[in-house]
């Protein structure tokens, strides 16, 4: 029999401390030239990217996001089982020689090869550009022997062939050869394998960026994975990339094609970036056009969950030179925005480029047409669920229900506090007339009031005569 004493019972959980919600962290899946396929790698610094992933679309997207605000990214290299390809060469020349290119490109390139000094093997010189002529390599001599030159880090090999007639004039100053490449991509099965790795991990993150061009078929697959994630208590969104212009396609045709492809698809957890940008490449300094999803993803992670990525007060997007494609106008941007695509824009009187809005491909009657509402709700879901787990299998007495109700309010109170301001208000309702004895089920309602966003501003301005108005406004 124990001696009587003053016993101390230590209660835990009274502070309402919340676990990590993954806010400000996202994951990326894509193709790169280095790294282990299927392995989750954490990236926290820009100078880690090249060493871990080499070159390619995934490395570019990581760098773009890092430039615009991301600091923690979980990254999975997917198998690039859809090889890159080389487009048709356009030659503008007077020399008798020819030019060819072989290999499997590691990325998307806009290549121009121009002859600088006239001659043949070992005397003619050339320079090449990978960004459509914005920047060029150093001066290179056309190699002797078989005329082959390997472009380091690209997967491409140039082959110069001398002309049989007048070989000394095989390559003449001013000759140009131009072509574009398509970057390698991952198939849906490879992307799903990478998603599996993330879903089975213990990492927490807000969204998953699928790097590389995609179509409505992949968007539908991502929608199914988002539903699966929600059923497993992972509340997240997917960010996909729309294609760019096909050869000989006009901007109008491209916009109409995207609108058509998106019209039959809707899901409140899938966003598709159609906006393209000229970006100053983080690794090389070259000015390169590509999908702006990497830039967008970084801006989102820099925002608080209730902030719009299009908030002008955040400043223009770093590393962005201009909007693309050439010929894009405000009408095109408005149409794509109305079609629920993520786009970029400029403002008269301001320098730089900005996100138009964080659009999701939700239905027109959904509460989650904008990503900031999705982020707020997902953070609340994560926090409320963890709080609710504490009371699983607890007694449904009056005191128990009161305590449970108060405990569920704690994360909402934090989110609505003046120094956080992620929601305007939140409330918890537990009806007391439930027959828990018969059903063993407790039904709880949680309601959140989001912070309003001033998307359209109308300012009335006019002149007044105080002698006519009596000095009143």
Secondary structure, DSSP 8 states (H G I E B T S, - for coil): ------------STT-------TT-EEEEE--SSS-BT-EEEE-SGGGHHHHH-SSHHHHHHHHHHHTT---EEEEE----B--EE---EEE--SS-EEEEEE--SS--EEEEEEEE-BSTTT-EEEEESBTTSS----EE--STT-EEEETTTTEEEEEE--SSSGGGSB-TT-EEEEEEE--B--HHHHHHHHHHHHHSS---SEEEEEEE--HHHHHHHHHHHHHHHHTT---EEEEE-----TT--HHHHHHHHHHHHHT---TTEEEE--EEEEE-TTT--EEEEETHHHHHHHHHHS-TTS-TT-GGG-S-TTEEEEESTT--HHHHHHHHHTT-B-EE--TTS-S-EE---B----TT-TTSBHHHHHHHHHHHHHHHHHHHTTTT---SHHHHHHHHHHHHHHHHHHHSTTT-SEEEEEEE--TT--HHHH-----EEEEEE-----S---------HHHHTT--
